[in-house]
Each structure stands twice: as structure tokens, then as C-alpha cells.
Amino acid sequence: MVTKKVLFQGDSDLDQLYRIFRILGTPDESVWPGVTKLREYKATFPNWSANPIEKVVKDLNLDPFGLDLLKVRNCLFQRMLAYDPTVRITAKAALSHPYFKDLTN
């Protein structure tokens, strides 16, 4: 949203997944319980490790609140880029995040 560009811009379903995996790491049961049971999950997906989001968005000059909103792993709870939808921050909760404190209704 900050750049008005797509963060993971793939040209096919598989390319889209691989672009996400290269940044967030290939999901497994430790980060998304049940992922290996999903119909389209392939045990043959390449195994990429997660990259620190600070490195991925370093050119955006996000303030600490902006980085916090994106964090994949946070000691308190997951944020916008969490794989597991049950722990991902909701849109409503995200709007209450300090990053958006300067927005007016």
C-alpha cells in the first residue's frame, strides 16, 4: 500500500507462490498448522527460509509502526503477512494499529 505497487507480483499461480515463499519462507506446520493437508500443497515445493521484513522493505523507509504492522513473527502476535489466517491480524484490528493513527475518518 505504501508504494502503490504489488509486493508479490507473480505472472502465474506458481510464480506468485514462489515469490511469497522466497520472502516469507516456505510454509510448514510450524508456521501454519494444517498447511500440508491443503489440496494444492506440494511436498516438493522448494524450501526457502524467511527473510527479515526489514530487509525486504528497506527502501520504503517505513517507521517502526509500519514495520511492526508487517511483521511475520512478533513476540505478541502475528501481523499482516502471517500465513495462518487464524493468527493473521484482521483488517479491523490493523486499522486500529498505531501506524494509522494519523488517519481521519
Buried (B, 14 or more C-beta within 10 A) or exposed (E): EEEEEEBBEEEEEEEBBBBBBBBBBBBBEEBBEEBEEEEEBEEEBEEBEBEEBEEBBEEEEBEEEBBBBBBBBEEEEBBBBBBEEEEBBEEEEBEEBEBEEEEEE
